[in-house]
Amino acid sequence: MLMRWKEVKDYGTAKSIEGVYEKGQVCLVVEDLVTSGASVLETATPLRALGINVTDAVVVIDREQGGRETLLENGIKLHSLFTLTDMVKVLRAKGKLEEEMEILVMRFLEENKKVAVPKVEKLRIKSLGFEERAKLAKNPTGKKLFEVMVKKESNLCLAADVGTAAELLDIAEKVGPEICLLKTHVDILPDFTPDFSSKLRAGLPRGRGLLLLAEMSSAGNLAKGDYTAAAVKIAQEHSDFVIGFISVNPASWPGARVNPAFVQATPGVQMVKGGDALGQQYNTPYSVIFDRGSDIIIVGRGIIKAANPAEVAREYRLQGWEAYMAKCS
């Protein structure tokens, strides 16, 4: 059995759908009565988003005000124990209803055969702040990352894909005050030396943590669906080592919201939406953080290739942090 909560809290399981289910299963929706069909649709929509098949609904009373037709238009067959007309006739026959009231009810039904289905606004869950999430992290590195983000008011990660170690140290020095994380590939640096990491770390404490690749921002990639679900499962089983995910749109992942102890970092971020010749798909800081449910924006060429990397990094930091504050309000 499943249950849908009308309001989702930002504590506890933070689930809108409670229960045990698997993708592809069939779910029968049960309600007390139906008028326009809106309540059944409000339940069926998130269930279908989870991959659950909803084709039928059972109610005690059909008020005969368009709900049956509306549901049928949306692929759901309504089964009712009684219609309002049935109830009125029975009550009249048993002497429980005056003829005048019967006439009034039947006239009302005749004049209100179709009740408009109100527009259902998408439910937005208020997000926990990084400070609260730091307390949930099992991995010390993940905890430290949340704390750094709060202290620096930054959820900006620089993807420093440069050609030499010297370039990397230079760009890190320029944008260091604006970022909370630095992403790089030391294996491609021809001038890499054993003391390079100590220079880059500059006195920072050592730590270990893994960001799992759950999604990719390049067009036509295969990191989606079952792959993403498997990545989440691995993270949950190894939360003492995994600190989060490289993701694109965690808000769209089926099922309950991912454990807030995990951080979500999204690549492919620029000031304007679009794509490039390499297949990279770009989204704005606000859309990535507020709409797609990520935590950290990963920016590469937009900063590295800028005439003034520090100035541009600051702008990205401000936009990313503004989106985070909006998500928490």
N, C-alpha and C positions, 0 to 999 in steps of 0.2 A: 504494500500500500504506500502511496505517495501523498504528500500534503504540500500545498502551495501556500506560502505566507504572503499576505498582501503587502506587508512592509518588511524590508530587509534591514536588519541592524548591522552596525559596523563592529559588533563584538560577537562572541560565541562562534558558531560555525559560519555565520554570514551567508547562509544558504537561502535561496528563495524556494527551492524544491527540496524537501526532506524525504528520505526513504532510500530503499535499495532498488536499483534499476540498472538495466543494460541497454545500450543502443540497439534499436531494432525491435524492442519489446512493444506490446500493445497496451495502452492504458485507457480504461473506461473512466470518464469523468462523471462524478456523482454530485448533484446539487439538490437543494430543497425545492427551488422553483426557478422558472425561466420567464423573463419578460422580453427583453430585446435580444438576449443571447450574449450580451457583453461579458458577463461574469464567466461563462463557459469559455469564451474566446480568450479571456485574460489568463485562464488556466492552461488552455490548449497551446497557446503561442510559445511560452517558455518550455513546455514539455516537448514540443516539436523541434525547438531549437537544440534540445539535448539528443535528438535522434530517436525520440519515442513516437510511436504511431498513435495518433488520436483520431478515431473515426466515428465514435459513438459517445453519446452522453445520456445519462438517465436522471430524470427529475421526478419529484413527487407531483408537482403541479405545473402545468403549462398554462400561462395566463393568456395565451393566444393573442399576443401583441407583436408578432413578427419574429419572435425568437427562433421558431422552428425553421422558417424560411431563411433567415440570416445564417443560421448554423449550417444548413444544407448547402448554401452558397460557398461556405468555407470548408466543405468536405466532411461535415459532422452530421450524423443522423441522430435526431432527438427521439428518445423514448420516454413517455410520461405515463405515470400511473393514472392521473386524472387531468382533464382540462378544466378550466374555470367554468365553462358552460356545463360540464358534467356535474360539478359540485353544486352549482346553482339549482339545477334541475332536481337533484337528489334532496337538497335541503328544502326546496319548495314542496316536493312530493311528501316529505316527512313532516310538513307543517312547521319547519324551523325558520322559514323565510316568508315574509309577507309578499304578496303579489306586486305591490308597489316597488319594493326593493329589487325584486327580480327584474322588473322592467327597467329600473335605473341601471342595474349592472349590465344587462344585455345591451342597453343603449350605449353605455360607456364602451363596451367591447367593440361594438359596431363602429363607433367614432374613433377608436384608437387601435385599429388593426395593425398598425406599423409604428413601433417606437424606434426612434433613431438610436443607433449604437453610438454611444459617446466615444470620442477619440481617446485612446489610452496612451498617456504619456509614458515614455520610456523611463523606467525606474532607475535612478542614479543612487548608488551607494556612497555615502560619505566615507572617505578613506581615512584610515589611521595615519597619524603623523609618523615621520621617521623616528622621532624620539621614542614613541610608544613601541614601534616595531623593533627597535634596537633591543628592547627588553625581551622580545620573543625569540631572537636569534640564538641558535645553539652553537653556531660557529663563531669564535672570537673575531675572525677577520670580517665576517658579515656584520657583526655587532659594531665593530670599529668603523666600517664603511658608513653605516647609518649615522653614527656619531659625527663623523667628518662632514657628512652632508649637512647636518644640522648646524654645526659650528661654522662652516664656510658659506652656508645658505647657497649651496650649489648642488645641482643634480646633473652636471655636465661632465661627460667623459670625452677626452680627446683621443681619436683614433690616429695615433702618430705613425702612419705608414710612410716613413721617410727612407732615404737610401743609405744613410750612414749613421753611426752612433753619435758623431759630432752634431749632426743635424737634430737628432732626437734630443740630446741634452740641451741644445739651443732653444728648441721650441718648448720644451718642458720648463725651462727657466722663464720664458716669456709669458706663458699662460698658466703657470702653476697656481697662482692665487685664485684663478677663476674655476678650476676644475676639482672634482672630487675623485676622479679616476683617470688613469692613463692606460690606454690599450696600445700594444705594439707587438711586433714580431721580431724578436732579437735574432732569430735564425737567418734573417735575410740581410743582416748588417755585415758588410765585408770587414769593417774595422772593429768588430766586437772583441773585447778583451775581458779577462776574468774580473778585473776591477770595475768594469762598466756598471754592473748592477749596484755596487756600493755607491758609486757617484750618483746614479739615478735615484737611489733610495734616500740618500742624504740624511741618514740618521733615523729614518722611519723604522718602526719595529717590524720584525719578521712575522709572517703569518701565512697560513695556507687556506685556500678556499677555491671552490670550483664554480664557474658559471657555465651551466649546460646550454648548448645550442639547441633551443626549442623551435625556433623559426628563423627564416632568413628574409632579407629585404630585397633580394634580387628577383627579377621576373622569371617565372617558369621553374622555380626551385621545388624540390620534393619534400622539404622539411615542413610538413603540415599534417593535420589529421591524426592518424594512429601514431606517427612518429612523435608528434608533440605530446600526445597523451602518455606515451612511453617515457618521455623525458621527465614529465611531471611525476610519474610513478617512481622513477629512479631517485629523483630529488627527495621525495617524501621518505623513501627508505634509507637515505643517506644524508639526512638533514644536518648531521654533525660535520659534514665536509662540504656539501653543496650549499652555496650561499644564494643562488638564484639562477636566472635564465637570461640568455640573449634571445629576445623575442621581438615580434612585430606588432601583434594585436592581441595581447593577453585578455582583454575584455571580451573577445569573441570566442575564447576557448569554451567548449561545452562543459557542463557540470558546474560544480560550486566554485566560488572564487578561490584561487590558489592561496595557500598559507601565506599570510602577510609577513612572515619571517623571511620569506624569499624576496630578493630584489629583482626587478624586471628592468633590463637595459635594452634599449632599442636603437639599432643603427639606421642609416639612411635618413638623417634629419638635416633639413635646410630651412632657410627662412620662407621659402615658397615651395609648394608642392610641384611634383614633376618627376622626370627621370633623366638618365644620361645614356650615352652611347654604349656603356658597359652593362646596361640592364639594371642598374641600381634605381630603386624607386624611392623617392624622397617625400617626406611629410614634415609639417611644421612642428616646432616644439610643443605648441598648445595641443594640436591634434594627437600627438604621440602620448603626451602625459594625461590630458584631461579626457579625450575621447577614447583612446585605445588602452588606457589603464596601465601604462608603463610608469617607471620611476625615474630612470636615467636616460637622457638623450645622448647618443653617441654621434659626434660630429668629426669628420676627417678633413676632406679637401676644402670645405667651406671655411675652415680656420687656417689650415696650413698654407693654402694658396692666397690668403688675404694679404693685402699690402701691410696691414697692421694687425697681426694675429691676436695680440693682447686685447685690442679694442673690440674686435669681432667676437672673441671668446667671451668677453664681458657681456655683450649683447645677448649671446646665446644663453649665458648663465641666467641673466635677468628674465628672459622669456621662459626658460625652463622652470625657474623657481616660481614665477607668477602662476604658471599653469598648475604646479604642485599645490600652491596655496589655495587656488580655486577648487581643486579636487578635494581638499580637506575641509572646505567650508560648507 
